[in-house]
Amino acid sequence: MTEQQEPTTGERTPRTAPTKAVTVQKLLSRPKGATLAEIIDATNWLPHSARAFMTGLRKKGHNLFRECRTNGEISWRIER
């Protein structure tokens, strides 16, 4: 360690921005849910990463519903 660096105390600084996981859960909690494209745009994830996250939510016990919107898009929604 150089003289300019201070030792770390193990304390973390709190996040000011929501995580991507929180962002996706908020999108899925909306009454109209979210499409895969909306999730990708909000997180910059690849499609397989967005689908894997939704699979993880199911495994954690969230009820995830697939719905077809009037314009033909498929959306997913968390039922609380």
Rosetta blueprint (number, residue, H / E / L):
1 M L
2 T L
3 E L
4 Q L
5 Q L
6 E L
7 P L
8 T L
9 T L
10 G L
11 E L
12 R L
13 T L
14 P L
15 R L
16 T L
17 A L
18 P L
19 T L
20 K H
21 A H
22 V H
23 T H
24 V H
25 Q H
26 K H
27 L H
28 L H
29 S H
30 R L
31 P L
32 K L
33 G L
34 A E
35 T E
36 L H
37 A H
38 E H
39 I H
40 I H
41 D H
42 A H
43 T H
44 N L
45 W L
46 L L
47 P H
48 H H
49 S H
50 A H
51 R H
52 A H
53 F H
54 M H
55 T H
56 G H
57 L H
58 R H
59 K H
60 K L
61 G L
62 H L
63 N E
64 L E
65 F E
66 R E
67 E E
68 C E
69 R L
70 T L
71 N L
72 G L
73 E L
74 I E
75 S E
76 W E
77 R E
78 I E
79 E E
80 R L
